[in-house]
């Protein structure tokens, strides 16, 4: 190999190595940044979940509510469950409820506030053993007494169905995402009055029969960002060391032999 060709080879490999190291370092530092953000989120969620319940936000404030600042806020308010069809949302477990495991459904029910507006309540978990036809309706029937009930729970925000999410089974009133606006439109919850842009995960009261099963939420967010950062930064170091050995070999090979 001529000297000029060797220089071009070294320049090309240097560019590739520097690009790889730069990309790997940026991924490592990005994971460290994500770790700091996750820790701040975990701290904020712990504070919200442990705080004393506050009043439900007033209707004029609904448009300004933001999941980043308001989700999981504990609230307490009076509402009356409506005698309208409820919806069930399939679940294979819960990331925020230690007391929920295995397949089942969440019971979503519309409730009327004192001003006539509607807020949707996730009244709790119904285990898979109650999936025979009509079992869910029988479970939630005692809640529809027609009298106001004092409810304590957590503000949550609807989910958008993903690309591969199954379509809802309207005959069974079964959804696979917490798409509250779609439930309200399909089941007529929005016809009595305006529906809140959030729903409430119920904490209390617990029905006498124990089903649907409400409960307290907890923070169980995965925090693997340090592990990922170490992986990316380690790969950056490995590429740099490998390139240094290669470059050393190239330079030795280019040294003229005396004799």
Secondary structure, 3 states (H helix, E strand, C coil): CCHHHHHHHHHHHHHHHHHHHHHHHHHHHHHHHHHHHHHHHHHHHHHHHHCCCEECCCHHHHHHCCHHHHCCCEEEEEEEECCCCCEEEEEEECCCCCCCEEEEEEEEEEEECCCCCEEEEEEEEEEHHHCCCCHHHHHHHCCCCCCCEEEEEEEEECCCCCCCCCCCECCCCEECCCCHHHHHHHHCHHHHCCEEEEEEEEEECCCCCCCCECCCCCCCCCCCHHHHHHHHHHHHHHHHHHHHHHHHHHHHHCCCCCC
